[in-house]
């Protein structure tokens, strides 16, 4: 089984799944976060070093995360509608999850809601860790599909990677509007060791600008620990590589790179090492 995990209303995820099916991956299942948190039954098993038995986390009531020093973890989830997920049967994952929604549940107080959200995030994070070796954009303690970063943190990483950045204004004035006279941002997509570009990053004046950005884009993705990263750029005739960093996302719209992205994603997923059994 191949998995595409996403939030509700993620057309890029469904587009990627359809493209992977066309390229021979079978079966490809799209599972959104709301479906995960509506699981009718789940079992989470962790086998620890130095012990012959297992510790079970069942009925998805809560989790304490992964046990220290564990050798191997697995899960089985029964989804609404009769579908099931078994981590041992998953060959590869495109991970676009951001959170585990609990809007279908009713709680007495906002504090109870926040607690339930944190518990569900912890459980889904632990499930995702089971699949991390075969996952595009592995989870971290600071995000289900990789580390969440503020704009300031992204700019620091981008500058260290060799991309031109603009000064960032930090303000508590919620009425402050960013400038609107800049040209629309273009986007590069990094997947593994490949960079997929959108024509026109440099305004069409310098054909070599895209090539000059590739190395810096790869360095940024690697420093962020991201297999897949979208990098937004603003054309700037005075900047190095004629473009300036305008932001990054772990959930890029894959459709902007078209069929080459689907070909690359298929190749990347099928080259992932098999998950230890």
C-alpha positions, 0 to 999 in steps of 0.5 A: 500500500502507498499512502497520501496523508493530507488535510481536508481540502488538499487538491494537490494531494489528490492530484499527486495520488492520481498521478502515482496511480497512473505511474503504476503504484497500486494501491494508493490510498488518500487518507485525510486527518479527519478520517484518522481521528474518526478511527473506529479502532486502533492498536499501537504496539512498541517492542522495546530493546532488551524485552521480549514482549510488547507494550500496546497502546489500544483503543486510541484513548491516549498515548505516552509517545514512543517508549525510550529505546524501543526497537520497533513500533507498528500500528493498525487502524480501522477507518470509517467505511471499512478501510484499514491501515496496517503500518507493516503493509505500507511501502511509502508515504507522501505526508502532508498532515498538519494537525489532528482535528477533533471538531467532530468531538464535543468537550465541556470546556476549551481546556478539554478541547486543547487537551484532546487536540494535544493527545491526538497530535501525540498519537498521530505523531507516534503512528507517523514515526512508525512510517518515518523510514518510508515517508516523504517529509517525516514528522518531528516533535514540532510538526506532523509533516516536519518542523514548523518554523516562523517566517523569521526562522525560515529567513535565517535558514535561507540566508545561511543557505545562500539565498538573498533575503529581505529585512523582516519587520516584526511588529505586534501591530495587527493592522500592519499590511505588507507591501503590495507593489511587489511582483507575484512570487514564483515557486521552486520545489525541492524533492530529494536531490532535484529542484523543479522550477517554474519558468519566469523566476527571473522575469524571463530576462536571464535563463541561467537564474534558475540553475543558479538557485538550485544549489542554495535551494537544496541546501535550504531543504537539507538544513530544514530536514525536508525531503519536499519543500516549496521555496517562494521567490520574488524577482529582483534584478539586483539580487544574487541569482536575480531572485529574493527569498519570499518564504517556504512551505512543507506543503507546496502545491505540487501541481505547479511543476506538472508531470515532471514532479509526478515522475520525480515523486514516483521515482523517489517513493519507489527508491525508498529503502524497505521499512524494517519488519 
